[in-house]
Amino acid sequence: MGGAESKMITELLDAILCGREGKVARLLKKEPKLAMCDFYGGVTNPVCRATYLGHRNIVSLLLKYGADVNKQS
């Protein structure tokens, strides 16, 4: 994983944790495959984290960009 991609994953995680829907949307628009990345070495992923935190609009965005609701974490 490159440094730029790693930085974007970190930004996505931060945006999800803070409930920043607009930031999540901008990141996904720029790099749609972020919807399918892993956090914490595969322990969790964006859709699981957003769901756990109750960020329904962010979950919807992630699904729109291809997040897999059946992905094991």
N, C-alpha and C positions, 0 to 999 in steps of 0.2 A: 504494500500500500504506500502510495506516495505521500509526501508531506502535505500537499494541498488537499488531497482527499481526506487525510487524517484530520486536518484542521476543519474541514467541512463537516465531518462526522461529529467532532467535538462541538461545533456550533449548533448542529442539529440537536444533539443531546441537551445542550444548554437551553435552546429555545423550547424544547418539549418540557423540560423540567420547570421552566418559568411560565409555561402556557402562552408563549408568544406566537400565536397563530400566523401573523403576517410574516414573521421571520422564517417560520417553517415553510410557508408557501413560497417565499423567495428562494430559499435553498433548494426546494424540490423542483421548482421551475428551472433553476440553473443546472441541477444535477438530479434527474428523476430517480436514478438508481439508489440514491440515498435512502429511499423508502424501504429498501430491502437489506440495509446494512445491519451489522451487529454492534452492540455496545458491550463494554466490559469483557472483551474476549469471547463473545458468544453467549454470555449469561442471559442477555435480554436483547430486544430489538425495538425499533421505534414504535411499532404499533402496540406491542405489549406494554411498553413504558407509558405511552399516552393513554392507553386504556386504564391501566392501573391508577393513573393520576386523575382520571375522570375528564380528560380533555377531548370531548366528543368531536368537536370541529376539527381538531388536529388528527384524530383517528380517521375521519372522513377524508381529509386531505391525503393522508398516507395511503389509504385504500385507492383513492383516485389515481395515485401515482404508482400503483402496483404492489403495495405491501401485501404479504401473504398472511392471512389470518390463521392459517394452519401451521405456520413455521414454529418449530419447536425451539424453545430457548432454555 
